[in-house]
Amino acid sequence: MKKFTFVSFMLAVLLLSGCGTTDNTNSKSDGYDVEKSHSKLDEYEVVNTESEVQDGDFIYRLVTEKSEYTTDESVNIYAELEYVGDQKEVMIYHAMSPFYFPMVEKVRNYEIEYAMAEPLVGTTLKKGEPLRHDYTRAGGYSTDKQDDYTKFMKSFVEDGFLEGYYILNGSAEFYTGDLEGDQGDRKDYNMEGKIDFKVFEASDGASQ
């Protein structure tokens, strides 16, 4: 896991020009051949709508509430981190959030990165009470380019998920122990999970 450093939020924003997050409520074409995209979706099969891994005293969960969505509805994804050790509570240290949500749209083979501001934040986890974070769309694109990827990302950020087959390679990254790591008791965690889902044009609908 990368070492956490104090980085201002504005610096993180500058790394991705045109970055934004919104709720997914609208549909907008990116100029991609919808019929071709729809036919290619049949080549993919959703494998995992839930992922759960355990590392020591921690359990990480990654969940999409449905395997198929349409472009006029919200794509509901969340991550959880639960402490199951012997203590009543434990402090973890992480960036703005311990959860990362990068994904790939496989029909177009486009990567959707997930940038985050990186102050050092401490969170107390109580045993048996999962820390939950709902996914919100985030991504970046260059405003100086007008290629297909830029059009896709602009539409994704501003309007919502386009038709496609998405694989989300999520993770929970944090550490426990001494805040500065000077006492030799620091332990780093990088817990990874993978889920996938499809998004269909609203006019086509998704099979249930």
C-alpha positions in Angstrom: 0.0 0.0 0.0 1.3 3.4 -0.8 2.4 5.6 2.1 -0.2 8.2 3.0 1.0 11.8 2.7 -0.6 15.1 3.4 -1.9 16.4 0.1 -4.3 19.2 -0.3 -7.7 18.6 -1.9 -7.0 21.2 -4.6 -3.9 19.4 -5.7 -5.9 16.2 -6.1 -8.4 18.0 -8.2 -5.7 19.4 -10.4 -4.5 15.9 -11.2 -7.8 15.3 -13.1 -9.1 18.1 -15.2 -12.8 17.9 -15.6 -13.3 15.6 -12.6 -16.8 15.5 -11.1 -19.3 13.4 -9.2 -23.1 13.3 -9.6 -26.0 11.0 -9.1 -26.8 8.7 -12.1 -30.3 9.8 -13.3 -29.9 10.6 -17.0 -28.9 8.8 -20.2 -26.6 10.3 -22.8 -25.0 8.7 -25.8 -21.3 9.1 -26.3 -21.5 8.6 -30.0 -20.8 4.9 -29.6 -22.7 2.4 -31.8 -25.5 1.5 -29.4 -26.7 -1.5 -31.4 -23.1 -2.9 -31.7 -22.6 -2.2 -28.0 -25.8 -4.0 -27.1 -24.9 -7.1 -29.2 -21.4 -7.2 -27.6 -22.9 -7.2 -24.1 -24.3 -10.7 -24.8 -20.6 -11.9 -25.0 -20.2 -11.1 -21.3 -21.6 -12.8 -18.3 -21.9 -11.2 -14.8 -20.0 -13.4 -12.4 -19.9 -11.6 -9.0 -22.3 -9.0 -7.6 -20.7 -9.4 -4.2 -17.2 -9.9 -2.9 -16.0 -10.5 0.6 -12.5 -11.0 1.8 -10.9 -11.3 5.3 -7.5 -10.2 6.4 -6.8 -10.8 10.0 -9.3 -8.9 12.1 -10.9 -7.1 9.2 -13.6 -8.1 6.6 -14.0 -6.1 3.4 -17.1 -6.3 1.4 -17.9 -4.9 -2.1 -21.5 -5.1 -3.4 -23.6 -4.1 -6.4 -27.3 -4.3 -5.5 -28.2 -5.6 -9.0 -26.4 -7.4 -11.8 -28.1 -5.4 -14.5 -29.2 -1.7 -14.6 -30.6 0.6 -17.2 -29.2 4.0 -18.1 -32.1 5.8 -16.5 -31.6 4.4 -13.0 -29.0 4.7 -10.3 -26.2 2.1 -10.2 -26.0 1.3 -6.5 -22.7 0.1 -5.2 -21.3 0.1 -1.7 -18.2 -1.0 0.2 -18.0 -2.1 3.9 -15.1 -2.6 6.3 -15.8 -4.5 9.5 -13.6 -5.1 12.5 -14.0 -8.6 14.0 -11.1 -8.8 16.4 -10.9 -9.2 20.2 -11.0 -5.5 21.1 -14.1 -3.4 21.4 -12.8 -0.9 18.9 -9.7 -0.1 16.8 -8.4 3.0 15.1 -7.5 2.8 11.4 -5.6 5.4 9.3 -6.3 6.1 5.7 -6.8 8.8 3.0 -10.0 10.7 2.7 -11.7 7.3 2.6 -10.3 3.8 2.9 -12.3 2.7 -0.1 -11.3 2.9 -3.8 -13.6 2.2 -6.7 -11.6 2.0 -10.0 -13.4 0.2 -12.9 -13.1 -0.9 -16.5 -15.9 -0.8 -19.2 -15.0 -3.9 -21.2 -17.0 -3.3 -24.4 -15.0 -0.2 -25.1 -12.0 -1.3 -23.0 -12.0 2.1 -21.1 -10.5 2.5 -17.7 -12.4 4.7 -15.2 -9.9 5.8 -12.6 -10.8 6.8 -9.0 -8.8 9.7 -7.7 -9.0 10.7 -4.0 -7.6 13.5 -1.9 -5.0 12.1 0.5 -4.9 13.7 3.9 -4.2 11.4 6.8 -7.5 10.5 8.4 -8.2 8.4 11.5 -11.4 6.4 11.9 -12.6 4.3 14.8 -14.1 1.0 14.0 -16.3 -0.6 16.6 -16.4 -4.4 16.7 -19.3 -5.7 14.6 -20.3 -2.3 13.2 -19.3 -2.1 9.6 -18.0 1.2 8.1 -20.0 1.7 4.9 -19.4 3.9 1.9 -21.7 4.3 -1.0 -20.1 4.7 -4.4 -20.5 8.0 -6.2 -19.3 8.5 -9.8 -15.9 10.0 -10.2 -13.6 10.3 -13.1 -11.3 12.6 -15.1 -10.7 13.6 -18.7 -8.8 16.2 -20.6 -10.9 19.2 -21.8 -8.3 19.7 -24.5 -9.1 16.4 -26.2 -12.2 15.5 -28.2 -11.6 11.7 -28.8 -14.1 8.9 -28.0 -12.7 8.3 -24.5 -13.1 12.0 -23.6 -16.7 12.0 -24.9 -17.4 8.8 -22.9 -15.9 10.2 -19.7 -17.6 13.5 -20.0 -21.0 11.8 -20.5 -20.2 9.4 -17.6 -19.3 12.2 -15.2 -22.1 14.5 -16.2 -25.0 12.2 -17.0 -24.4 8.7 -15.7 -23.4 5.2 -16.7 -23.6 4.4 -20.4 -24.5 1.0 -21.8 -21.7 -1.4 -21.2 -20.2 -4.2 -19.1 -18.4 -2.9 -16.1 -15.8 -4.6 -13.8 -15.1 -2.8 -10.6 -11.7 -3.7 -9.0 -12.3 -2.2 -5.5 -10.0 -2.1 -2.5 -9.8 -1.0 1.1 -6.4 0.6 1.9 -5.5 1.5 5.5 -3.1 0.8 8.3 -3.3 0.2 12.1 -0.8 0.8 14.9 1.2 3.9 15.8 0.1 7.0 13.9 3.6 7.8 12.7 4.7 4.2 12.4 7.7 4.8 14.7 7.0 2.1 17.3 7.2 -0.9 14.9 3.6 -1.9 15.4 2.2 -0.5 12.1 0.4 -3.0 9.9 -0.6 -2.1 6.3 -3.7 -3.5 4.7 -4.7 -3.6 1.0 -7.8 -5.7 0.7 -9.1 -6.2 -2.8 -12.5 -7.3 -4.2 -14.0 -7.6 -7.7 -17.6 -7.2 -8.8 -19.2 -6.8 -12.2 -22.5 -5.7 -13.7 -24.1 -4.6 -17.0 -25.9 -1.4 -18.0 -28.4 -1.4 -20.8 -30.0 1.4 -22.7 -33.3 2.3 -21.0 -35.3 1.6 -24.2 -33.9 -1.9 -24.3 -34.3 -2.7 -20.6 -32.4 -5.2 -18.6 -33.4 -8.8 -18.1 -34.1 -9.6 -14.4 
